Structure formats: structure tokens, C-alpha cells
Amino acid sequence: MNTCSFLFRTSLGKKYIMALTGLGLVVFVVLHLLGNLQFFLGREAINRYGHFLHSTPELLWGSRLGLLALVGLHLWAAIRLSIENRAARPVGYDRNKPMGSTYASRTMLMSGLIIAFFAIYHLLHFTVQVPVVNLRGTDFRLLVDQAQRHDVYQMMVTGFENPAVTVFYLVGVGLLCLHLSHGVSSLFQSLGLRTGKYSPLIKRLGCVISVVLLIGYWSIPLSVLLGLKK
Amino acid sequence: MNLTLKIWRQKDRQTRGEFVTCQARDIIPDMSFLEMLDVVNEDLMKAGHEAFAFDSDCREGICGTCSLVINGIPHGGQKGTTACQLHMRHFHDGQTITVEPWRAQAFPVLRDLVVDRSAFDRIIASGGFVSVNTGGAPDGNAIPISKVDADRAMDAAACIGCGACVAACKNASAMLFVAAKISHLGLLPQGQTERYQRVVKMVDTMDHEGFGACSVTGACEAVCPKQISLDFIGQLNRDYLRGSLKP
């Protein structure tokens, strides 16, 4: 146990936790997008995929608990580090002109906390399927397709037909991508993998991943809202 | 040129400080920022007031003693320049300039613009050295070192320990300083023996002194008068991980 205590004790240890849990969550976000994009393959594809994910409860709940642990550790490290970082500068500057830093890098805590709230709403909306939060007056749990599977396709269409819900979704995903534009390249730095000739590549990686994720995640609600998918 | 200065005035460590406004008259654009402060102080003393205390030593940008946050940027924002090498021609007549000390828990203000940076000395004392047995002087070129490593070690060794990285960081983190020190020793053959103990001890001292963690914003690299690269922090993160996991 002592071997790993530095992870929880030192500032660098907590950054390793941030980086590793962040990496796990980025992998999830990419896989989640790849799964969701089957929406464009039509009702049959996405419903089959939804059924497949729910078919093995052991794997489903194993993944869910794993994700919860990642989020929990990521949040814990973020809050601990933020408290320590604030304590490191009790008296601030009268004038403070940010130099060299990006907007995303200075607002990681705030964007992260808003994303956490968005994720809670998103789970209530599409996973727990609480009827009140979808603002459509439909109970998503009752949607069933011809093969008696849960009709994921219809749920996505109905869910994104409300402009307020869709705008919140777009903002949530936008903040996630802002968070990742700094987070992805930063996690390589924290793990000591950003040195020498890899440095420019890793700097760009964060931006590229963010833009790709943004286009991918925005494409689904926008296509519904613009009436391209019914 | 005439300028208005908004300067931090603080009697000692215990007393609360405040900003005071004063005039800098007949400043020659070729003066350095510190020379401008000398003029202001001389005028103050002639009028029977107390001069502003500020740190300075070599005044040629190599000692790392001057430590002023000028208009919200440590060393004033000219690339690769310390406050003593910052010239008044970068300002315009009639401008109001805010001058503050480094702000960090680990760098308490001693008086006015002077801060106590001995936390850096304690970090160095905890491991920032190479232990060498005394004896006959070794041949200078007896140990082969690749040009690439020698150059990178020299880039890291350019750190003058001024603390601008801490002052600019939103977390008042000393990572760039520690990274420069562990890299300049760790990249050379002579530094290998103590490489991993060194990094663990220095990071522990850094945490103990109350510096924050690295958020990889890059503010430190941007203000560093010696333009130490953020890549060295990657090296520090890598070495610390190895050092901590070493059996």
C-alpha cells in the first residue's frame, strides 16, 4: 500500500490520478460517440446496439461502476488540487494579465463541474429515463420497436425535438470539448509522455480530438432539430 | 516621459500592505525599469519620504534577483527579459503602471516589493546537487556526453531561479523551477547516481513549502526570462513517477 500512497499524498501523485482517470474517461467518450453514430445507420442498427449493451448485466454494471469510480477519483483529485492551489496564493494580483495560457486551461475546474451536472441530467434523460426531464411528456421506457426491443432511435429523435433540451446538450458537449482541448494534451504532460519531439504532436492532439468529438456529438441532435431525421 | 506608478507598499511580513500612487518624472526612455525606480526613490528621499524596497543585483539579466510584477505580468512581458533589462521605451508617456511583488504563499513579502525566496534554496538543498568525492581534478572531457544531451542540459541550466514561473502560475506552482533543476542534473552522466532520489526529495520539499500543482497552462514558460521549456515539466513528471515506483 505504501508503494502507491504517493499517488494520494503528493501534488504530482494527484496529477497522475487526474491524468489516468481522465484518459479512461476520454476513451469512454470516444467509444460512446462511435456507438451513438449508429443512429445514422437507422433504427435497426442503433436499437440492436442498445439491446446488445443491455444484454449482459455483469458487463453493463461492471462498466458502469468502473466509470463511476473514474469520475469519482477524477473529481476528488480535482477538488483536492484546487483547494491546495488556491492556498498557494492567498493574496492575488491587482492586475493579472494572463500570458501564454489558454482560456480552456484556466477554467478546467468550472468547465468540469458544469460537465458533471450535464452528465447527471444526461443520465436522467436517456439512461434512467425520468419522464419529467425530457420536457416532451413521453415516457421513454415505454418505447418499443417491432422486434420488442427498446426503441433507442425513437427516444433519440423525441428527446432532441425539444429545442431547450437540445441547446443544453449542445452547450454541455461544447464545454466537454473545451475541457478536453486542454485535458487531452495535458494528461500526456502529467504522465511525463510529452517530451522532446512528441511535444508538438501532443499539443495538437487535444485540439484535434476535441473538434472531432464536437462535430460527432453535435451532428446527432442537430440533424434531429433540423428535421433531417424523423 | 512622466508616468504614474501604482506600487505595493508593505512595512513588513506581518503588516497588511496597500497600493500607493506616486509620480515618476523626467524618465528617459533608455532607462531600465529599475533605473526608473531608482529615480522615483531618489525623489522620494529628497522629499523626506521612505524609498520603495525592491530586489536587484546584477542588473544585466543573469542573477535572477529582480522580481517585479509589472502591469500584471512578471518581469513586464517582454519575451526573455528580466525586469532589470526591461526598458522604459516599452511604455508611453502618461501611462499608469502597476507594480506588485511576486504573490505566493511560499514567497512571503518582506517589505514593499521584496519577497523571501528562500523556499527555492530549501528545494535545492533537499536534492538539487551532485555529490562528488574530493580528490584530483578529473579530466574535463573524460566522460563522453552527446551534444544533444549537453545542449538540453544547458537549456535547463539557464534557469536563474528568479521565481517568475511561480509568480505567473495561477496555482503559484514551482514546477518549472524544479523541472529545470532536475533536468539539468538528470540529463548528464554525473547526475545519474542520485537522479531518482533527487527528484522525489525535491518534489516533497516543493509540496511542503506550499507551492501549488501544475495545470499545464504554460504561463510559466511564457514569462520565463530564460525561456525554459514546458517540456522539462514532462521530464520531471516522468522522473518522479519512476522515482516513486522504484523498488
Interface residues (C-beta under 8 A of the other chain):
Chain A: T3 F6 T10 S11 L12 G13 K14 K15 Y16 L81 E84 N85 A87 A88 R89 P90 V91 G92 Y93 D94 R95 N96 K97 P98 M99 G100 S101 T102 S105 R106 M108 H182 S185 S186 F188 Q189 S190 L191 G192 L193 R194 T195 G196 S199
Chain B: K6 F19 V69 N71 G72 I73 G77 T98 E100 R103 A104 Q105 A106 A168 K170 N171 A172 S173 V203 D204 M206 D207 G210 F211 G212 A213 C214 S215 V216 T217 G218 A219 C220 E221 A222 V223 L230 D231 I233 G234 Q235 L236 N237 R238 D239 Y240 L241 S244 L245
